[in-house]
Amino acid sequence: MSFPLPIATPDAVGLDPARLEQICAVIERHIAGGMHPGAQIAVARHGKLAMFRSFGQARTAAPVAARDDTLFLLYSNTKVVTACAVWTLVEDGAIRFGDRVADHLPGFEKHRKGDITLIQLLSHQGGFPTAAVPPEVWGDHDLLRHVVCDFVPEWPAGQRLQYHASAAHWVAGAMIEAVTGQDFRLYIRDKVIAPLGLGDELYVGLPEAQHARAADMHEPDGAGGVRNKNPESSAAHRMAGVPGGGGYATARAMAAFYQMLVQGGQLGGTRIVSPRLLRYVTQNFTGERLDLSSGMPMHRGLGPYVRGTTETVRGMGALAHPGTFGHGGAGSSYCWGDPDSGVSMSFLSNCRLAEEDHDLRMEVISNMVHASIVG
């Protein structure tokens, strides 16, 4: 399968090649300093791939070099891919953003959740941020529906803004299944990933035949090294396709996905959603309210979050245009797109750092990408 983004030199798309090379040098220094074993970065603009590099090791227990076909765990970058599948249901007329989740997932009204809307669900205002889906549910989607319908809210929907690390998107997955009658992983693949030509490089639910390509996830071991992080490195987690944090991809696949978003919902002549829908879901639905999990305004859209004009921002860089939108992945990755410049960027690594360390790393890398835009 050919990749949907043709390759271009940085100069040809108005990017400074020297600045992009400096970014690669920064990533190499991070690896040499033990920050992470391996990484990938991709930068695209105007429908073309200007940079794609792989660094270091994908696995350390039995060392395997990171290659251009290595798949990295996306963690919460997966949320935007899952949300995109929900967006397609809106455009197909199957659901509306203002609908109650329980309108499409019967049983979800249990425990006073009947008034939670899709907007509240996707913007982290649902009121059940710490609800969990245990591993034994990953392979049993009938049980999954029962579990998410049994979530107990911690406060009324809309009363507080707090990041739902996984719970909200498990609900979204169960709702997709209730509406379509199809496994949410297959729906995401058939409706979003495959039409974009990314079927070999972006997965929500990694088939067993592709596990050899997957980088192991690591965490600092407290002694200057890293150790494998589980269950994220397990076969069961890879196959589960956790809709809020279990996708796998190459960096160039995520740069291409965000090229689709910054180009108004289409890539290479294939349209996934409309420009008007993209403008709607990348609005700031939460204003300047503080997200209780981060202590800062997160400007939540219905999937990604938006840069806005606050002094601090996570992951996308202080230099980002206010309309830049994207998402991060648990101390290890960030992906974003800037509709103003047409640039998209994806950085993926295989070590989950403390968030403050990851935020500092991404402030440097993202600002350098923004600084590379010269034409």
Secondary structure, DSSP 8 states (H G I E B T S, - for coil): ---SS-B--TGGGTB-HHHHHHHHHHHHHHHHTTS-SEEEEEEEETTEEEEEEEEEEEETTTTEE--TT-BEEEETTHHHHHHHHHHHHHHTTS--TTSBHHHHSTTTTTTTTTT-BHHHHHTT-SS-TT----GGGTT-HHHHHHHHHT---SS-TTS-----SSHHHHHHHHHHHHHHSS-HHHHHIIIIIGGGT-TTTEESS--GGGGGGB---EEE-SSSSEEE-TTTTSHHHHHHT-TTT-EEE-HHHHHHHHHHHHTTSEETTEESS-HHHHHHHTS-SSTT-EETTTTEE--B-SSSEE-TT-S--SSS-TTS-TT-EEEEETTTEEEEEETTTTEEEEEEESB---HHHHHHHHHHHHHHHHHTB--
